[in-house]
Amino acid sequence: EQPSRVWIERCARQIHDGLSVLEEDRARRRGDWWLNDCFSHADIAVSCALCFVREAQPHLIEAAKFPALTAHAQRCEGMAEFAKVVQPLTVSLSR
């Protein structure tokens, strides 16, 4: 059964609104990492969440609308530690 259009649109708005809040917060920060010069769980969590949304619902993230988040994710994903554990999203639908 297909989810309702209203529910889908509400979820998309919530994702966009959440990303907007994160974008504003990240843009105010001056260091390379969320907590300035200290790479932390916050950096990992945000980068992983962005990667998931980009892969699962790419139309919800436009890099131009979220430049600080995009740059942050690129910095994280450019680290060797991230490359070692990357797990691309794959979906298998079977009935």
Phi, psi and chi 1 to 4 in degrees:
 res  aa     phi    psi   chi1   chi2   chi3   chi4
   1 GLU       -  137.3 -159.0  172.5  -56.1      -
   2 GLN   -79.2  138.1  -66.3  -68.4  -35.0      -
   3 PRO   -68.3  155.3   17.0  -21.9      -      -
   4 SER   -70.5  148.4   78.6      -      -      -
   5 ARG   -60.1  -38.0  173.1   63.7   42.9 -153.5
   6 VAL   -61.7  -44.0  171.8      -      -      -
   7 TRP   -64.7  -44.1 -178.5   79.0      -      -
   8 ILE   -61.9  -44.7  -68.5  170.3      -      -
   9 GLU   -65.7  -38.5  -70.7  171.9    1.9      -
  10 ARG   -64.1  -44.2 -174.1 -176.5   77.2 -141.0
  11 CYS   -61.8  -42.5  -71.2      -      -      -
  12 ALA   -62.0  -41.5      -      -      -      -
  13 ARG   -63.9  -42.4  -89.0 -167.2  -45.5  -85.1
  14 GLN   -63.0  -42.0  -71.7  173.5  -25.0      -
  15 ILE   -63.7  -46.9  -69.0  167.9      -      -
  16 HIS   -60.8  -44.8 -176.9  -88.6      -      -
  17 ASP   -64.1  -41.4  -68.6  -10.7      -      -
  18 GLY   -63.4  -43.7      -      -      -      -
  19 LEU   -63.9  -36.3  -68.5  174.1      -      -
  20 SER   -63.6  -42.1  -65.1      -      -      -
  21 VAL   -63.8  -45.6  168.8      -      -      -
  22 LEU   -63.0  -39.9  -70.1  171.4      -      -
  23 GLU   -59.7  -47.5  172.5   67.3   23.4      -
  24 GLU   -61.5  -42.8  -70.5  174.4   19.3      -
  25 ASP   -65.6  -45.9 -173.6   64.2      -      -
  26 ARG   -65.7  -38.1 -174.1   61.3 -172.5  105.6
  27 ALA   -64.0  -28.6      -      -      -      -
  28 ARG   -76.0  -21.5  -77.6 -166.5  -57.6  -93.0
  29 ARG   -84.5  142.2  -64.0  174.4 -174.9  -89.3
  30 ARG  -101.9  -21.7  -63.3  -67.1  166.5 -134.6
  31 GLY   -79.0  174.2      -      -      -      -
  32 ASP   -69.2  -26.2  -77.5  -16.8      -      -
  33 TRP  -117.2  165.6  -52.2  113.7      -      -
  34 TRP   -57.1  -38.3 -146.7  -82.8      -      -
  35 LEU  -103.5   48.5  -59.1  176.4      -      -
  36 ASN    67.6 -108.4  -61.8  -42.2      -      -
  37 ASP   -96.1    7.4  -64.6  -32.9      -      -
  38 CYS  -112.3  107.7  179.7      -      -      -
  39 PHE   -63.9  130.3 -178.6   72.6      -      -
  40 SER  -142.0  179.6   70.9      -      -      -
  41 HIS   -58.2  -33.4 -173.2  -88.7      -      -
  42 ALA   -58.6  -41.6      -      -      -      -
  43 ASP   -64.0  -43.3  -58.9  -65.4      -      -
  44 ILE   -64.7  -47.5  -63.7  166.4      -      -
  45 ALA   -61.6  -46.8      -      -      -      -
  46 VAL   -65.2  -45.0  169.8      -      -      -
  47 SER   -62.9  -43.5 -176.4      -      -      -
  48 CYS   -65.0  -41.2  -70.2      -      -      -
  49 ALA   -63.1  -43.2      -      -      -      -
  50 LEU   -63.6  -41.9  -71.4  171.3      -      -
  51 CYS   -60.8  -44.1 -178.4      -      -      -
  52 PHE   -61.7  -47.3  174.9   78.7      -      -
  53 VAL   -63.7  -41.8  174.1      -      -      -
  54 ARG   -58.7  -39.7  -89.7 -164.5  -33.9  -97.4
  55 GLU   -80.6  -40.0  -70.0 -179.2   -5.5      -
  56 ALA   -81.3  -37.9      -      -      -      -
  57 GLN  -140.7   67.8  -59.8  -68.9  -35.1      -
  58 PRO   -57.7  -25.9   16.3  -25.8      -      -
  59 HIS   -70.6  -12.0   64.2  -79.1      -      -
  60 LEU   -85.6  -15.3  -66.0  177.7      -      -
  61 ILE  -122.5  113.6  -65.3 -175.7      -      -
  62 GLU  -107.1  118.6  -65.5  177.5   41.9      -
  63 ALA   -52.2  -37.3      -      -      -      -
  64 ALA   -65.8  -28.0      -      -      -      -
  65 LYS   -81.5  -20.3  -72.1 -174.0  178.9 -179.5
  66 PHE  -131.2   60.9  -56.2  106.6      -      -
  67 PRO   -65.0  -37.7   22.9  -32.8      -      -
  68 ALA   -68.3  -42.0      -      -      -      -
  69 LEU   -66.5  -41.0  -73.9  177.9      -      -
  70 THR   -61.8  -46.1  -61.7      -      -      -
  71 ALA   -63.9  -40.3      -      -      -      -
  72 HIS   -62.4  -48.0 -175.9   84.0      -      -
  73 ALA   -62.3  -40.7      -      -      -      -
  74 GLN   -62.9  -38.8  -71.5  172.9  -18.2      -
  75 ARG   -62.2  -46.3 -120.8 -176.5  -26.6  -84.8
  76 CYS   -65.0  -50.6  -70.2      -      -      -
  77 GLU   -67.3  -16.7  -67.5  168.3   11.2      -
  78 GLY   -80.7   -9.1      -      -      -      -
  79 MET   -76.3  142.0  -62.1  172.5   69.1      -
  80 ALA   -57.6  -35.9      -      -      -      -
  81 GLU   -62.1  -37.7  -65.4   82.1   -1.2      -
  82 PHE   -69.0  -43.4  -90.8   72.7      -      -
  83 ALA   -60.6  -32.5      -      -      -      -
  84 LYS   -68.4  -27.6  -72.6  178.7 -173.7  176.4
  85 VAL  -116.6    9.7  -63.7      -      -      -
  86 VAL   -60.6  134.9   69.0      -      -      -
  87 GLN  -131.5   89.8  -63.4  177.1   -9.0      -
  88 PRO   -56.2  143.5  -21.9   32.4      -      -
  89 LEU   -68.8  127.7  175.6   67.4      -      -
  90 THR  -130.9  139.8   57.3      -      -      -
  91 VAL  -123.0  131.1  177.4      -      -      -
  92 SER  -123.7  115.5  175.5      -      -      -
  93 LEU  -104.8  118.7  -59.9  174.6      -      -
  94 SER  -138.4  147.1   60.8      -      -      -
  95 ARG  -126.1      -  -68.9 -173.0  173.3 -169.6
